[in-house]
Amino acid sequence: MCSIGICLTQFDPNAGTPENTSWTIRLLTILDKAFPSGVWDRPIFVGSTEPTDAPNADAARALASGDYDSLLVGAPDRPSDLYRASQIPRPAPAVLLRSSEPFQPENFVVPGYPPIARLARIEGAVVVTLQIDGNGRVTDTQFESGHPMLRPTVTNAVREWTFSKEAADRRIKVTFDFKTNCPSKTR
């Protein structure tokens, strides 16, 4: 993969280049100067909410203060807004056990949130019926509803569950709520 500096030397922005391409090259040139080790090697937006005296602090301050906003006139988002938003920690996704009827597990393992489902912002309820054996262990899972990407993690978690002897040879209906906790974008 080439660095921005190498790619720019292979492209003449003045040779009848379309306006948007020239604009992109100008922006990449500015970013390449601000991040001399190459923007492909690490994220552009780095640092804490307060810029420090690190080598990229001046570029971060300029970005946060809106110095680059004039490069993106007409864009849906200003670079300064994107930078400030990137400094806010993302909320953690949550998997909650809404119900387990008629018995609660004695040993409970929370299902993980599949990373690809989080990225795709897949959330919602997953309803599964569990068959319990004589030792209080889950022997079978039957899904009633829920996104297919969320089901394998539920299956893996409930295999670790144990129930009291009273739940032996019974079916238990369990409902999980998967929430990405991602704010929706508003305009």
KOLPADREN-684502 format. One record per atom (N, C-alpha, C): residue in three letters; x negated, y negated, z. Coordinates in steps of 0.02 Angstrom, whole numbers, padded with zeros to 5 digits, always signed. Layout:
N
ALAXYZ...
This chain:
187
MET-00043+00058+00000MET+00000+00000+00000MET-00045-00061+00000CYS-00030-00111-00040CYS-00073-00170-00044CYS-00052-00221+00008SER-00099-00264+00025SER-00081-00319+00070SER-00051-00375+00028ILE-00020-00422+00062ILE+00012-00477+00026ILE-00040-00516-00014GLY-00100-00528+00015GLY-00152-00566-00020GLY-00172-00533-00085ILE-00180-00468-00086ILE-00199-00432-00147ILE-00142-00434-00197CYS-00081-00425-00175CYS-00024-00427-00221CYS-00017-00496-00253LEU-00030-00549-00215LEU-00021-00616-00241LEU-00072-00632-00295THR-00132-00603-00290THR-00183-00617-00341THR-00165-00585-00407GLN-00122-00535-00407GLN-00102-00501-00468GLN-00040-00532-00500PHE-00014-00586-00469PHE+00048-00615-00492PHE+00040-00690-00499ASP+00051-00717-00557ASP+00044-00789-00569ASP+00112-00822-00560PRO+00122-00860-00506PRO+00188-00891-00494PRO+00204-00948-00542ASN+00156-00969-00583ASN+00169-01025-00628ASN+00180-01003-00700ALA+00180-00941-00716ALA+00184-00917-00785ALA+00256-00901-00804GLY+00300-00950-00799GLY+00370-00940-00819GLY+00406-00892-00773THR+00385-00888-00712THR+00415-00842-00664THR+00484-00869-00644PRO+00534-00825-00637PRO+00600-00847-00614PRO+00594-00884-00547GLU+00639-00932-00537GLU+00635-00976-00478GLU+00635-00938-00412ASN+00679-00889-00404ASN+00682-00852-00341ASN+00619-00812-00328THR+00588-00786-00381THR+00526-00749-00373THR+00470-00796-00351SER+00466-00855-00382SER+00415-00904-00361SER+00425-00924-00289TRP+00487-00935-00270TRP+00502-00953-00201TRP+00480-00898-00153THR+00493-00836-00170THR+00472-00779-00129THR+00396-00776-00122ILE+00362-00786-00177ILE+00289-00785-00176ILE+00262-00842-00132ARG+00293-00901-00136ARG+00271-00957-00093ARG+00281-00939-00019LEU+00338-00910-00003LEU+00351-00890+00067LEU+00300-00837+00090LEU+00288-00787+00048LEU+00240-00735+00066LEU+00169-00763+00073THR+00152-00813+00033THR+00086-00845+00039THR+00079-00879+00107ILE+00132-00915+00128ILE+00131-00948+00193ILE+00125-00896+00249LEU+00164-00843+00244LEU+00162-00791+00296LEU+00094-00756+00296ASP+00065-00746+00237ASP+00000-00713+00233ASP-00053-00755+00268LYS-00050-00821+00260LYS-00098-00865+00294LYS-00086-00866+00369ALA-00024-00862+00390ALA-00007-00863+00462ALA-00027-00797+00496PHE-00026-00742+00459PHE-00041-00676+00487PHE-00097-00646+00445PRO-00160-00668+00456PRO-00215-00649+00411PRO-00230-00574+00408SER-00211-00535+00458SER-00227-00464+00454SER-00178-00426+00409GLY-00127-00460+00384GLY-00081-00428+00337GLY-00015-00412+00370VAL+00039-00437+00341VAL+00105-00427+00370VAL+00129-00355+00363TRP+00099-00316+00319TRP+00121-00246+00312TRP+00093-00203+00368ASP+00041-00227+00402ASP+00010-00187+00455ASP+00047-00191+00521ARG+00087-00243+00531ARG+00124-00251+00594ARG+00183-00296+00582PRO+00230-00299+00629PRO+00288-00342+00620PRO+00269-00415+00615ILE+00308-00454+00579ILE+00295-00525+00573ILE+00315-00559+00638PHE+00372-00542+00666PHE+00397-00574+00726PHE+00372-00537+00787VAL+00318-00562+00814VAL+00287-00531+00873VAL+00284-00581+00929GLY+00274-00556+00990GLY+00265-00600+01047GLY+00324-00598+01094SER+00320-00639+01144SER+00373-00643+01194SER+00417-00702+01177THR+00466-00716+01221THR+00511-00772+01210THR+00473-00838+01215GLU+00418-00839+01251GLU+00375-00899+01256GLU+00311-00886+01217PRO+00298-00924+01163PRO+00236-00915+01127PRO+00176-00926+01172THR+00123-00887+01161THR+00063-00892+01201THR+00007-00921+01159ASP-00053-00920+01185ASP-00111-00946+01147ASP-00143-00891+01105ALA-00108-00838+01091ALA-00134-00785+01048ALA-00144-00813+00978PRO-00182-00778+00935PRO-00196-00803+00868PRO-00134-00822+00827ASN-00079-00788+00836ASN-00019-00802+00797ASN+00030-00848+00833ALA+00010-00876+00890ALA+00056-00918+00928ALA+00078-00979+00889ASP+00032-01011+00851ASP+00051-01070+00813ASP+00103-01053+00760ALA+00093-00997+00726ALA+00142-00976+00675ALA+00209-00960+00707ALA+00208-00927+00766ALA+00270-00911+00801ALA+00306-00974+00822ARG+00268-01023+00848ARG+00298-01087+00868ARG+00329-01122+00808ALA+00293-01122+00752ALA+00318-01154+00691ALA+00382-01120+00667LEU+00382-01055+00669LEU+00441-01017+00648LEU+00499-01031+00694ALA+00488-01029+00760ALA+00541-01041+00809ALA+00568-01113+00805SER+00525-01161+00789SER+00547-01231+00788SER+00581-01250+00722GLY+00581-01205+00673GLY+00616-01218+00611GLY+00573-01245+00555ASP+00508-01244+00563ASP+00463-01270+00511ASP+00471-01234+00444TYR+00491-01172+00445TYR+00499-01133+00383TYR+00571-01132+00357ASP+00616-01163+00393ASP+00686-01161+00372ASP+00698-01193+00304SER+00660-01244+00287SER+00670-01278+00223SER+00652-01233+00163LEU+00615-01180+00176LEU+00598-01133+00122LEU+00658-01090+00102LEU+00707-01085+00146LEU+00764-01040+00134LEU+00830-01077+00132VAL+00830-01135+00101VAL+00892-01174+00095VAL+00943-01132+00057GLY+01003-01127+00084GLY+01056-01089+00052GLY+01058-01016+00073ALA+01008-00993+00110ALA+01009-00924+00134ALA+01061-00916+00189PRO+01088-00857+00199PRO+01139-00848+00251PRO+01112-00858+00322ASP+01048-00848+00332ASP+01018-00856+00398ASP+00953-00896+00392ARG+00940-00939+00440ARG+00878-00977+00441ARG+00824-00935+00475PRO+00761-00940+00452PRO+00707-00902+00484PRO+00702-00915+00559SER+00714-00977+00580SER+00709-00993+00652SER+00762-00955+00691ASP+00823-00950+00664ASP+00876-00913+00698ASP+00860-00838+00701LEU+00832-00812+00646LEU+00814-00741+00645LEU+00758-00727+00696TYR+00709-00772+00699TYR+00655-00763+00747TYR+00681-00763+00818ARG+00722-00813+00835ARG+00749-00817+00904ARG+00791-00755+00920ALA+00830-00732+00871ALA+00871-00672+00882ALA+00827-00610+00892SER+00770-00608+00859SER+00725-00551+00866SER+00692-00547+00935GLN+00694-00602+00971GLN+00663-00604+01038GLN+00710-00581+01093ILE+00773-00572+01076ILE+00823-00549+01125ILE+00821-00472+01127PRO+00810-00443+01186PRO+00807-00369+01189PRO+00873-00338+01166ARG+00867-00284+01128ARG+00927-00249+01104ARG+00960-00213+01163PRO+01027-00214+01165PRO+01061-00177+01218PRO+01052-00101+01207ALA+01047-00066+01261ALA+01039+00007+01257ALA+01106+00039+01239PRO+01104+00090+01196PRO+01166+00126+01181PRO+01188+00166+01242ALA+01251+00183+01244ALA+01278+00219+01301ALA+01318+00280+01279VAL+01310+00333+01316VAL+01352+00393+01307VAL+01384+00405+01375LEU+01450+00401+01377LEU+01487+00408+01439LEU+01534+00468+01437LEU+01538+00503+01492LEU+01586+00557+01498LEU+01652+00526+01520ARG+01700+00523+01474ARG+01765+00493+01489ARG+01808+00540+01531SER+01809+00605+01512SER+01849+00652+01550SER+01824+00723+01540SER+01837+00765+01590SER+01823+00836+01588SER+01879+00869+01627GLU+01926+00901+01590GLU+01986+00927+01622GLU+01997+01000+01605PRO+02014+01042+01651PRO+02035+01027+01720PRO+01978+01030+01771PHE+01916+01042+01749PHE+01860+01047+01796PHE+01803+01000+01775GLN+01767+00975+01825GLN+01708+00934+01814GLN+01647+00980+01816PRO+01596+00966+01777PRO+01535+01007+01780PRO+01498+00996+01846GLU+01468+01050+01871GLU+01426+01044+01931GLU+01357+01019+01912ASN+01332+01046+01857ASN+01267+01024+01829ASN+01283+00989+01764PHE+01267+00924+01760PHE+01287+00882+01704PHE+01226+00854+01668VAL+01221+00865+01603VAL+01169+00836+01561VAL+01203+00789+01512VAL+01180+00727+01510VAL+01210+00677+01465VAL+01183+00688+01394PRO+01227+00690+01344PRO+01203+00696+01275PRO+01161+00635+01256GLY+01110+00646+01216GLY+01072+00590+01190GLY+01110+00558+01133TYR+01089+00497+01117TYR+01120+00462+01060TYR+01074+00474+01001PRO+01097+00509+00949PRO+01054+00522+00891PRO+01028+00457+00861PRO+00963+00450+00851PRO+00936+00388+00824PRO+00966+00367+00758ILE+00978+00413+00713ILE+01007+00395+00648ILE+01078+00370+00656ALA+01115+00398+00704ALA+01183+00374+00717ALA+01182+00304+00747ARG+01133+00290+00790ARG+01126+00222+00817ARG+01111+00173+00761LEU+01065+00190+00717LEU+01047+00145+00662LEU+01107+00132+00616ALA+01147+00183+00607ALA+01207+00176+00564ALA+01265+00147+00602ARG+01255+00132+00666ARG+01307+00104+00711ARG+01368+00149+00714ILE+01356+00213+00717ILE+01411+00261+00724ILE+01426+00267+00798GLU+01488+00257+00815GLU+01509+00262+00884GLU+01581+00287+00887GLY+01604+00299+00948GLY+01673+00322+00956GLY+01677+00383+01002ALA+01737+00408+01007ALA+01750+00465+01051ALA+01734+00531+01016VAL+01709+00578+01056VAL+01698+00647+01033VAL+01736+00691+01082VAL+01782+00729+01056VAL+01823+00774+01098VAL+01805+00846+01081VAL+01787+00884+01133VAL+01766+00953+01123VAL+01798+00997+01177THR+01816+01058+01158THR+01841+01106+01207THR+01787+01158+01219LEU+01773+01171+01282LEU+01721+01217+01302LEU+01751+01282+01329GLN+01722+01338+01311GLN+01742+01402+01340GLN+01689+01418+01393ILE+01713+01434+01454ILE+01669+01448+01510ILE+01669+01522+01525ASP+01610+01551+01537ASP+01606+01623+01554ASP+01613+01634+01629GLY+01607+01696+01651GLY+01615+01714+01722GLY+01562+01684+01767ASN+01506+01662+01740ASN+01453+01632+01780ASN+01456+01555+01781GLY+01507+01527+01748GLY+01514+01454+01747GLY+01474+01420+01693ARG+01451+01459+01643ARG+01411+01432+01588ARG+01454+01424+01526VAL+01435+01377+01484VAL+01471+01364+01422VAL+01450+01417+01370THR+01500+01450+01342THR+01485+01501+01291THR+01506+01481+01221ASP+01552+01432+01215ASP+01576+01413+01149ASP+01599+01340+01152THR+01591+01305+01096THR+01615+01237+01089THR+01658+01232+01027GLN+01715+01200+01033GLN+01761+01188+00977GLN+01777+01113+00976PHE+01755+01079+00923PHE+01766+01008+00918PHE+01835+00993+00891GLU+01869+00946+00926GLU+01935+00924+00904GLU+01929+00860+00862SER+01881+00817+00881SER+01871+00755+00844SER+01802+00727+00861GLY+01782+00678+00822GLY+01717+00647+00833GLY+01675+00650+00771HIS+01633+00600+00762HIS+01591+00596+00703HIS+01543+00656+00700PRO+01534+00686+00642PRO+01490+00744+00635PRO+01417+00731+00656MET+01393+00669+00651MET+01325+00655+00672MET+01316+00656+00747LEU+01371+00649+00785LEU+01367+00649+00858LEU+01377+00718+00888ARG+01403+00764+00850ARG+01420+00830+00876ARG+01361+00873+00897PRO+01306+00876+00859PRO+01250+00919+00880PRO+01221+00901+00948THR+01216+00837+00963THR+01188+00817+01027THR+01235+00835+01085VAL+01301+00834+01071VAL+01349+00856+01122VAL+01342+00931+01134THR+01337+00969+01081THR+01329+01041+01087THR+01267+01058+01128ASN+01211+01025+01113ASN+01148+01039+01149ASN+01154+01021+01223ALA+01188+00966+01239ALA+01194+00945+01309ALA+01240+00992+01349VAL+01298+01010+01321VAL+01346+01050+01360VAL+01321+01122+01370ARG+01274+01145+01329ARG+01245+01212+01340ARG+01208+01215+01406GLU+01187+01157+01431GLU+01151+01154+01495GLU+01198+01146+01555TRP+01261+01134+01542TRP+01308+01122+01596TRP+01325+01188+01632THR+01342+01181+01695THR+01369+01237+01733THR+01431+01212+01770PHE+01478+01259+01780PHE+01540+01244+01814PHE+01548+01290+01874SER+01594+01272+01918SER+01607+01313+01977SER+01638+01379+01955LYS+01637+01428+02000LYS+01666+01494+01986LYS+01741+01490+01971GLU+01774+01437+01997GLU+01846+01428+01984GLU+01860+01416+01910ALA+01809+01391+01873ALA+01818+01376+01802ALA+01803+01437+01758ALA+01786+01493+01789ALA+01767+01554+01751ALA+01823+01575+01704ASP+01802+01590+01642ASP+01847+01614+01590ASP+01903+01564+01574ARG+01889+01501+01581ARG+01938+01448+01566ARG+01912+01405+01509ARG+01958+01367+01480ARG+01940+01318+01429ARG+01944+01248+01461ILE+01895+01207+01446ILE+01891+01140+01474ILE+01886+01090+01417LYS+01928+01039+01420LYS+01928+00987+01369LYS+01886+00928+01394VAL+01837+00910+01354VAL+01789+00857+01373VAL+01791+00802+01320THR+01791+00740+01344THR+01789+00682+01298THR+01729+00637+01317PHE+01688+00622+01266PHE+01632+00577+01274PHE+01646+00513+01234ASP+01620+00457+01259ASP+01622+00395+01222ASP+01550+00376+01204PHE+01537+00369+01140PHE+01472+00346+01115PHE+01480+00272+01096LYS+01438+00230+01124LYS+01441+00158+01110LYS+01371+00133+01094THR+01363+00102+01036THR+01298+00075+01017THR+01283+00010+01056ASN+01334-00024+01078ASN+01327-00088+01114ASN+01294-00141+01071CYS+01300-00134+01006CYS+01274-00185+00960CYS+01326-00239+00950PRO+01306-00301+00958PRO+01355-00353+00946PRO+01371-00357+00872SER+01433-00374+00856SER+01451-00381+00786SER+01429-00450+00763LYS+01410-00454+00701LYS+01386-00518+00674LYS+01446-00562+00658THR+01445-00621+00684THR+01499-00668+00671THR+01472-00729+00636ARG+01512-00759+00597ARG+01492-00820+00560ARG+01534-00878+00583
